[in-house]
Amino acid sequence: MIEIRFHGRGGQGAVTAANILASAAFLEGKYVQAFPFFGVERRGAPVTAFTRIDEKPIRIKTQIYEPDIVVVLDPSLLDTVDVTAGLKDDGIVIVNTEKSKEEVLEKLKKKPAKLALVDATTIALDVLGLPITNTAILGAVSKATGVVTLEHVQKAIQDVFSGALGEKNAKAAEEAFNKTAIYEL
């Protein structure tokens, strides 16, 4: 089973990203779970969402405490939240940032086995006109992990967002896929 934890802020779409990733994996014939964890439930407050993906039915119903993959939608969370808490030794961290690998590693409490960086905010602003990074970051997740294909991510995005909005969001995922820098550590 692959367990993924998303860290974002209210209004950035972390919960939607977790659901779209689960839908993409479902399209590939996998078993999935996606669910949020809310604290103070207000725009801008830290939000955590989870996705599980497996080849067999998933029976566990808890939060994810030892993720294989951590996805950070808002880089300011690196200053306030230990996003690597419980990260497995061979874990992957994917961060929306314009900062360098060294700057990001300095902020992580635990060094991941693999670090993927993409400026999803700039991509979202360029493609969507809004700084909502959830669909763009899923392109980075696809590239860095191989958990789901970009094609299935785009299909799942277009199932959620119809018409021109779906096409733009799918394009944001593709741009992020192409611009993601991956570092084996």
C-alpha positions in Angstrom: 0.0 0.0 0.0 1.2 3.5 -0.8 0.2 6.2 1.7 0.3 9.9 0.8 -0.1 12.8 3.1 -0.9 16.3 1.6 -0.1 19.5 3.5 -1.8 22.7 2.5 -3.8 25.7 3.7 -7.5 26.1 3.6 -8.6 27.2 0.2 -5.6 25.8 -1.7 -7.3 22.5 -2.7 -5.3 19.9 -0.7 -8.5 17.9 -0.1 -9.4 18.1 -3.8 -5.9 17.1 -4.8 -6.1 14.0 -2.5 -9.4 13.1 -4.1 -8.3 13.6 -7.7 -5.2 11.5 -7.0 -7.4 8.7 -5.7 -9.6 9.0 -8.7 -6.6 8.7 -11.1 -5.4 5.6 -9.3 -9.0 4.2 -9.4 -9.0 4.7 -13.2 -5.9 2.5 -13.3 -7.8 -0.3 -11.5 -6.4 0.2 -8.1 -8.1 0.4 -4.7 -8.1 3.8 -3.1 -9.1 5.9 -0.1 -9.0 9.7 0.2 -10.1 11.8 3.1 -9.3 15.1 4.9 -8.3 16.1 8.4 -9.5 19.5 9.4 -8.5 21.5 12.4 -9.8 25.0 12.6 -11.5 24.8 9.2 -10.9 28.3 7.9 -9.3 29.7 4.8 -5.5 29.9 5.3 -5.4 27.5 8.2 -3.2 24.3 7.8 -5.1 21.4 6.3 -4.0 17.8 6.0 -5.5 15.3 3.5 -4.7 11.7 2.8 -4.7 9.2 -0.1 -4.1 5.5 0.1 -3.5 3.4 -3.0 -3.2 -0.4 -3.2 -3.6 -3.4 -5.5 -6.0 -5.0 -3.0 -8.9 -3.7 -0.9 -8.0 -1.2 1.8 -9.4 -2.0 5.2 -7.5 0.5 7.4 -9.5 3.6 8.4 -7.0 5.8 10.2 -5.1 8.9 9.4 -1.7 8.3 7.8 1.0 8.6 10.4 3.9 7.0 8.4 3.5 8.2 4.8 5.5 7.0 1.9 5.0 10.3 0.1 4.4 13.8 1.5 3.1 16.6 -0.8 3.4 20.2 0.3 1.2 22.7 -1.5 2.2 25.7 0.5 6.0 26.2 1.1 5.4 28.5 4.1 4.2 25.3 6.0 7.9 24.2 6.0 8.5 26.9 8.6 5.6 25.9 10.9 4.7 22.2 10.4 7.0 19.1 10.5 5.8 17.8 7.2 8.3 14.9 7.4 6.8 13.6 10.7 6.7 9.8 10.4 8.0 9.8 6.8 9.3 6.4 5.9 13.1 6.0 5.4 12.6 5.6 1.7 10.1 8.4 1.6 9.5 11.0 -1.1 8.8 14.7 -0.4 7.2 16.8 -3.1 7.2 20.6 -2.5 5.6 23.5 -4.4 8.4 26.0 -4.1 10.7 28.3 -6.1 13.5 27.7 -3.6 16.6 25.5 -4.2 17.0 21.9 -3.1 19.5 23.1 -0.3 17.0 25.8 1.0 14.2 23.2 1.2 16.4 20.5 2.8 17.4 23.0 5.5 13.7 23.4 6.5 12.9 19.6 6.6 13.3 17.9 9.9 14.0 14.6 8.2 15.9 14.1 4.9 13.8 12.1 2.4 15.2 9.5 0.1 13.9 11.6 -2.8 12.9 15.3 -3.1 10.9 16.7 -5.9 10.5 20.5 -6.4 8.2 22.4 -8.7 7.0 26.0 -8.7 3.3 25.0 -9.0 2.2 28.5 -7.9 3.8 30.2 -10.9 2.4 27.5 -13.2 -1.1 27.9 -11.7 -0.9 31.7 -12.1 0.2 31.4 -15.7 -2.3 28.7 -16.7 -5.3 29.3 -14.4 -4.8 32.9 -13.4 -5.2 31.9 -9.8 -2.6 30.7 -7.2 -4.5 27.4 -6.6 -1.8 24.7 -6.9 -3.7 21.5 -6.3 -3.9 20.3 -9.9 -0.5 21.4 -10.9 1.1 19.6 -7.9 -0.5 16.4 -9.1 1.7 16.5 -12.2 4.7 16.6 -9.9 3.3 13.7 -7.9 2.9 11.6 -11.1 6.5 12.4 -12.3 8.2 12.0 -8.9 6.5 8.8 -7.8 5.1 6.9 -10.8 2.2 6.0 -8.6 -0.2 7.1 -11.4 0.3 8.2 -15.0 0.0 11.8 -16.1 -2.8 10.7 -18.5 -4.9 9.3 -15.6 -4.2 12.4 -13.5 -5.4 14.6 -16.4 -8.5 12.4 -16.9 -9.4 12.5 -13.2 -8.9 16.3 -13.3 -11.3 16.6 -16.2 -13.8 14.5 -14.5 -13.9 17.0 -11.6 -13.6 20.2 -13.6 -15.5 20.2 -16.9 -15.0 22.1 -20.1 -12.3 24.8 -20.5 -11.6 24.8 -16.7 -10.8 21.1 -16.9 -8.6 21.5 -19.9 -6.7 24.4 -18.1 -6.2 22.3 -14.9 -5.0 19.3 -17.0 -2.6 21.6 -18.7 -1.3 22.9 -15.4 -0.6 19.3 -14.3 1.2 18.6 -17.5 3.4 21.7 -17.1 4.2 20.8 -13.6 5.1 17.2 -14.7 7.5 18.7 -17.3 9.1 21.2 -14.9 9.5 19.0 -11.8 13.1 18.7 -10.6 13.8 15.4 -8.8 16.7 14.7 -6.5 17.8 11.3 -5.2 19.3 11.9 -1.8 
